[in-house]
């Protein structure tokens, strides 16, 4: 099975990104369940604004979409900004809107990883889940993992030290459930309507 991690950091590579770190940790946990994949930092590509599968000349979304279509699991990794998913995440969700009438994402699993220095991980996860569900993705039980630091704090996820009993456990559970659900959906797809 294959996973695609879309990192919705506002920072271009090679700047450090806590969202990318969490996305890579999710991908590593998925590898324990025979899932391989790749990480794409969306802001490094010229993804145009819009709600179609291809917004024309220079749009990088079609190549990302092709990779998504070839994947069983989508991982959205986003920071929290002002209690909301990052604007890059919202652009990804808007681009996925083109899939609503196509049913291309039925049978695919989606999970969410959220980082930030303020409360709001549950809100952001719920917002992203609903959009992904509208498009046809299936969300597994415990399909979200997050880390939030102290409100108004200065500690980033990468600097927070080991998190084996918190974010680490949630990430492992997310990976196990996502891989299990993706296998079930591959073996027994949704019926056509």
C-alpha positions in Angstrom: 0.0 0.0 0.0 1.0 3.6 -0.6 0.6 6.8 1.4 1.0 10.5 0.3 1.8 13.0 3.0 0.8 16.6 2.0 2.6 19.0 4.4 0.7 22.2 4.7 3.5 24.3 6.3 3.7 27.9 5.4 7.5 27.6 5.2 9.3 26.6 2.0 12.1 24.0 2.1 14.7 23.8 3.5 13.2 25.7 6.5 12.5 23.4 9.5 8.8 22.5 9.7 7.1 20.9 12.7 4.2 19.8 10.3 6.7 18.1 8.1 8.3 16.4 11.1 4.9 15.0 12.3 4.0 14.0 8.7 7.3 12.1 8.4 6.7 10.4 11.8 3.2 9.3 10.5 4.8 7.9 7.4 7.4 6.1 9.5 4.7 4.6 11.6 2.8 3.5 8.5 5.9 1.7 7.3 5.5 -0.6 10.2 2.3 -1.8 8.5 3.9 -2.3 5.0 2.8 1.1 3.7 5.4 3.2 1.8 5.0 6.7 0.5 6.3 10.1 0.0 6.2 13.5 1.6 5.3 16.7 -0.4 5.6 20.1 1.1 2.8 21.8 -0.9 4.2 25.3 -0.6 7.3 24.2 -2.5 5.1 23.7 -5.6 3.1 26.2 -7.6 -0.3 25.0 -6.6 -2.8 27.5 -8.1 -5.9 28.7 -6.3 -9.1 27.1 -7.5 -11.6 24.3 -7.3 -10.8 22.3 -10.5 -8.4 19.4 -11.1 -6.3 21.6 -13.3 -6.1 25.4 -13.1 -4.1 25.8 -16.2 -0.6 26.7 -17.2 2.0 26.2 -14.5 -0.4 24.6 -12.0 1.5 22.0 -9.9 -1.7 20.4 -8.6 -2.3 17.9 -11.4 1.0 16.1 -10.7 0.3 16.0 -7.0 -3.2 14.8 -7.8 -1.7 12.0 -9.9 0.3 10.9 -6.9 -2.8 11.1 -4.7 -4.8 8.9 -7.1 -2.0 6.3 -6.9 -2.1 6.3 -3.1 -4.3 4.4 -0.6 -3.8 6.8 2.3 -3.7 10.6 2.3 -2.0 12.2 5.3 -2.7 16.0 5.8 -0.1 17.5 8.1 -1.0 21.1 9.0 0.0 23.7 11.6 -2.6 25.7 13.5 -2.8 29.4 12.8 -5.2 31.5 14.8 -7.1 28.3 15.7 -7.5 27.3 12.0 -5.8 25.0 9.6 -3.0 26.8 7.7 -4.0 28.6 4.5 -2.0 26.0 2.5 -4.2 23.3 3.9 -7.3 25.2 2.9 -5.9 25.5 -0.7 -5.4 21.7 -0.7 -9.0 21.2 0.5 -10.3 23.6 -2.2 -8.4 21.7 -4.9 -9.9 18.4 -3.7 -13.3 20.0 -4.2 -13.0 19.0 -7.8 -13.2 15.4 -6.8 -16.7 15.6 -5.2 -18.6 14.8 -8.4 -16.0 12.3 -9.6 -16.0 9.8 -6.7 -12.2 9.3 -7.3 -11.4 9.3 -3.6 -13.9 6.6 -2.5 -12.0 3.7 -1.1 -9.1 5.9 0.0 -8.3 6.6 3.7 -7.4 10.0 5.1 -5.7 10.9 8.4 -4.7 14.2 9.9 -1.7 15.4 11.9 -1.8 18.9 13.5 0.9 20.9 15.3 0.8 24.3 16.9 1.5 26.4 20.0 -2.1 27.0 20.9 -5.2 24.9 21.6 -7.3 24.1 18.6 -6.1 20.7 17.4 -9.5 19.1 17.8 -11.2 22.0 15.9 -8.7 21.9 13.1 -8.9 18.1 12.8 -12.7 18.2 12.7 -12.6 20.8 10.0 -10.2 18.9 7.8 -12.0 15.6 8.4 -15.3 17.0 7.3 -13.9 18.4 4.1 -12.1 15.1 3.3 -15.3 13.1 4.0 -17.2 15.3 1.7 -14.8 14.4 -1.1 -15.1 10.7 -0.4 -12.2 9.8 1.9 -12.9 7.4 4.8 -11.4 8.4 8.2 -10.4 5.5 10.5 -11.0 5.4 14.2 -8.4 7.5 16.0 -7.3 8.9 12.6 -5.8 12.0 14.0 -2.6 12.9 15.9 -1.5 16.2 17.3 0.8 18.2 19.5 0.1 21.6 20.9 2.4 23.5 23.0 1.6 26.0 25.8 -0.6 28.9 24.6 1.6 31.8 23.6 4.6 29.6 24.0 7.8 29.5 22.0 8.5 25.7 21.9 8.1 24.0 18.5 7.2 20.4 18.1 10.7 19.5 17.1 12.1 21.0 20.3 9.5 19.5 22.6 11.5 16.3 23.2 10.3 12.7 23.0 6.6 12.2 23.1 6.2 8.4 23.3 3.2 8.4 25.6 1.3 11.2 23.9 1.7 12.1 20.3 3.9 9.1 19.7 1.1 6.7 20.9 -1.6 8.5 18.9 0.6 8.4 15.8 1.2 4.7 16.1 -2.6 4.1 16.6 -3.4 6.3 13.6 -1.0 4.3 11.4 -2.3 0.9 12.5 -5.9 1.9 12.0 -5.3 3.7 8.7 -3.4 0.7 7.2 -6.0 -1.7 8.5 -8.9 0.3 7.0 -7.0 0.8 3.7 -6.5 -2.9 3.3 -10.2 -3.6 4.1 -11.3 -1.1 1.5 -8.8 -2.5 -1.1 -10.2 -6.0 -0.5 -13.8 -4.9 -0.4 -14.5 -1.6 -2.1 -17.6 0.5 -1.5 -20.5 -0.6 -3.7 -21.4 1.7 -6.6 -24.4 3.8 -6.1 
